[in-house]
Amino acid sequence: MLFVSDSAKNKIIELVQNEADPSATFVRVTVSGGGCSGLSYKMDFDTQLKPDDQEFEDKGIKLVTDLKSFLYIANTTLDFSDGLNGKGFHFVNPNASRTCSCGESFAV
């Protein structure tokens, strides 16, 4: 399962209404090699499902990830912060053994 915090839900709704492609139907989350800790998160709006996609819905927000990425982010929560210590989306990943200081990459 993937989860969405209330603040991330509100920001996603705002982005879809104001900026995203109006045909976007879900948020795609992927993991790729890279970053200072070894693995990096990527998040986009998407409309096309792929054969190995895993689909989840939390708080009315549909999240999709490929099977390989899901192995690294199972039970992760997508969060959003607009405070002084950093603004933007970040992931609260219980599988990560370490993260970099910028929060953009992790290791398992």
C-alpha positions as CSV (number, residue, x, y, z in Angstrom):
1,M,0.0,0.0,0.0
2,L,1.0,3.6,-0.6
3,F,-0.4,6.4,1.5
4,V,-1.0,10.2,1.2
5,S,-0.9,12.7,4.0
6,D,-3.6,15.3,4.3
7,S,-1.2,18.1,3.3
8,A,-0.1,16.1,0.2
9,K,-3.7,15.4,-0.8
10,N,-4.5,19.1,-0.6
11,K,-1.5,20.1,-2.7
12,I,-2.1,17.4,-5.3
13,I,-5.7,18.6,-5.7
14,E,-4.5,22.2,-6.0
15,L,-1.9,21.2,-8.7
16,V,-4.4,19.2,-10.7
17,Q,-6.8,22.2,-10.6
18,N,-4.3,24.9,-11.4
19,E,-1.3,23.4,-13.2
20,A,-1.4,19.8,-14.2
21,D,-2.7,18.4,-17.5
22,P,-6.5,18.2,-17.0
23,S,-6.5,14.7,-18.4
24,A,-4.1,13.5,-15.7
25,T,-5.9,10.8,-13.7
26,F,-3.3,9.6,-11.1
27,V,0.1,10.3,-9.5
28,R,2.9,8.0,-10.7
29,V,5.7,7.3,-8.1
30,T,8.8,5.6,-9.3
31,V,12.2,4.7,-7.9
32,S,15.4,4.8,-9.9
33,G,19.1,4.4,-9.3
34,G,20.9,7.7,-8.4
35,G,21.2,10.4,-5.8
36,C,23.7,10.6,-3.0
37,S,22.2,7.6,-1.2
38,G,21.7,5.3,-4.1
39,L,18.0,5.4,-5.0
40,S,15.9,8.4,-6.0
41,Y,12.1,9.1,-5.9
42,K,10.3,10.5,-8.9
43,M,6.7,11.7,-8.9
44,D,4.6,12.8,-12.0
45,F,1.0,13.0,-13.1
46,D,0.0,10.4,-15.6
47,T,-2.9,9.0,-17.6
48,Q,-1.5,5.7,-19.0
49,L,-1.3,2.5,-17.0
50,K,1.4,0.0,-17.8
51,P,1.2,-3.8,-17.5
52,D,3.1,-4.2,-14.2
53,D,1.6,-1.2,-12.5
54,Q,0.4,-1.5,-8.9
55,E,-2.6,0.8,-8.1
56,F,-3.5,2.3,-4.7
57,E,-5.9,4.9,-3.5
58,D,-5.8,6.8,-0.3
59,K,-7.9,9.8,0.7
60,G,-9.3,9.9,-2.8
61,I,-5.9,10.2,-4.5
62,K,-4.9,7.5,-6.9
63,L,-1.2,6.4,-6.7
64,V,0.4,4.1,-9.2
65,T,3.9,2.6,-9.2
66,D,5.6,-0.2,-11.1
67,L,6.3,-3.5,-9.4
68,K,10.0,-2.9,-9.2
69,S,9.6,0.5,-7.5
70,F,6.9,-0.9,-5.1
71,L,9.5,-3.3,-3.7
72,Y,11.4,-0.2,-2.3
73,I,8.4,1.9,-1.3
74,A,5.8,-0.4,0.1
75,N,3.9,1.3,3.0
76,T,5.5,4.7,2.2
77,T,3.6,7.9,2.8
78,L,3.7,10.8,0.3
79,D,3.8,14.0,2.4
80,F,4.0,17.8,1.6
81,S,5.6,20.5,3.6
82,D,5.5,24.2,3.0
83,G,7.4,25.2,6.1
84,L,10.7,27.2,6.4
85,N,12.8,24.0,6.6
86,G,11.9,22.9,3.1
87,K,9.0,23.2,0.8
88,G,7.7,20.4,-1.4
89,F,6.7,16.8,-1.6
90,H,8.8,14.2,0.3
91,F,8.4,10.5,1.1
92,V,8.2,8.9,4.6
93,N,9.6,5.5,3.8
94,P,9.8,2.9,6.5
95,N,12.0,0.7,4.3
96,A,14.8,3.2,4.0
97,S,17.9,2.4,6.0
98,R,19.3,5.9,5.4
99,T,18.3,9.0,3.5
100,C,20.3,12.0,2.3
101,S,20.0,15.4,4.0
102,C,18.0,16.8,1.0
103,G,15.4,14.0,1.3
104,E,15.6,13.3,-2.5
105,S,17.3,9.9,-2.2
106,F,17.5,6.9,0.1
107,A,19.0,3.4,0.6
108,V,17.5,0.1,1.7
